[in-house]
Amino acid sequence: MRTRKRKAGFTLVELMIVAAIIAILAAILIPLLASNRDSAIASEAANMCGAVATACKIEWAKSGDWPATTDNLPQTTQDEIERAKYFNEADVTIGGSGPDDYSITVDGGASEYSSGTAEDLVLDEDGTWSGSVVDNGWVSN
């Protein structure tokens, strides 16, 4: 009597089921990862606004002058801006004339990382946040 040897391997049905499971998992994970990325961009923008505002206040206390650009900030703050992943010094705008009247804007609209969700964030002298980052719920007052 002859016995048939079964070949080792997977059937087409088994491979199709595995492919379907991978596709379902990818469909679930991709939006979650994109959301985390937008949150990271917003967090970096908020940290940068706070660091620049603090550096401006320190510069005001030391010299009596309100910095007009990031070039006038202490080197440690400039280094922090350079280390940022999603923004650079061109994205930071310092407005106002002193600690009682200022706004710090981080605008990543032109950034290669911009997704349209987290583009700009403004910090005013009273600690109020505004911009599309706030509008999308990534930063709250």
DAFENGI-V848852 format. One record per residue. N is the residue number from 1. PHI is phi in degrees with one decimal (NA if undefined). Layout:
N_PHI / N_PHI
//
This chain:
1_NA / 2_-96.7 / 3_-109.1 / 4_-87.9 / 5_-87.8 / 6_-86.3 / 7_-76.9 / 8_-77.4 / 9_142.0 / 10_-106.2 / 11_-82.2 / 12_-61.6 / 13_-63.3 / 14_-62.7 / 15_-65.6 / 16_-66.2 / 17_-65.0 / 18_-62.9 / 19_-62.9 / 20_-65.5 / 21_-63.3 / 22_-63.3 / 23_-64.0 / 24_-65.1 / 25_-63.4 / 26_-64.1 / 27_-64.3 / 28_-80.0 / 29_-80.2 / 30_-59.4 / 31_-63.8 / 32_-66.4 / 33_-68.7 / 34_-64.7 / 35_-64.6 / 36_-63.7 / 37_-63.7 / 38_-62.1 / 39_-65.1 / 40_-65.7 / 41_-62.5 / 42_-64.0 / 43_-63.8 / 44_-65.2 / 45_-62.3 / 46_-64.3 / 47_-63.3 / 48_-66.0 / 49_-58.2 / 50_-62.8 / 51_-65.8 / 52_-66.8 / 53_-60.8 / 54_-63.7 / 55_-63.3 / 56_-63.3 / 57_-65.0 / 58_-64.9 / 59_-62.2 / 60_-62.2 / 61_-66.1 / 62_-77.0 / 63_-115.6 / 64_82.6 / 65_-108.1 / 66_-89.5 / 67_-61.1 / 68_-93.2 / 69_-138.7 / 70_-70.2 / 71_-65.2 / 72_-91.0 / 73_-89.0 / 74_-57.7 / 75_-59.2 / 76_-63.3 / 77_-71.2 / 78_-61.2 / 79_-64.2 / 80_-62.8 / 81_-64.5 / 82_-66.1 / 83_-79.5 / 84_-61.4 / 85_-83.9 / 86_-100.7 / 87_-136.0 / 88_-138.4 / 89_-62.4 / 90_-70.6 / 91_-86.1 / 92_-103.3 / 93_-121.6 / 94_-105.7 / 95_-121.4 / 96_100.5 / 97_-128.0 / 98_174.1 / 99_-66.9 / 100_-97.2 / 101_-152.6 / 102_-149.8 / 103_-148.3 / 104_-113.6 / 105_-117.8 / 106_-114.7 / 107_-120.3 / 108_-100.3 / 109_-57.9 / 110_-94.0 / 111_-67.9 / 112_-64.8 / 113_-92.4 / 114_-61.6 / 115_-112.7 / 116_87.6 / 117_-90.8 / 118_-119.9 / 119_-109.2 / 120_-139.5 / 121_-144.9 / 122_-124.1 / 123_-113.0 / 124_-97.6 / 125_-59.9 / 126_-89.7 / 127_82.8 / 128_-87.6 / 129_-96.5 / 130_-149.5 / 131_116.5 / 132_-66.0 / 133_-63.4 / 134_-70.5 / 135_-57.5 / 136_-91.2 / 137_82.7 / 138_-80.3 / 139_-133.8 / 140_-125.2 / 141_-81.1
//
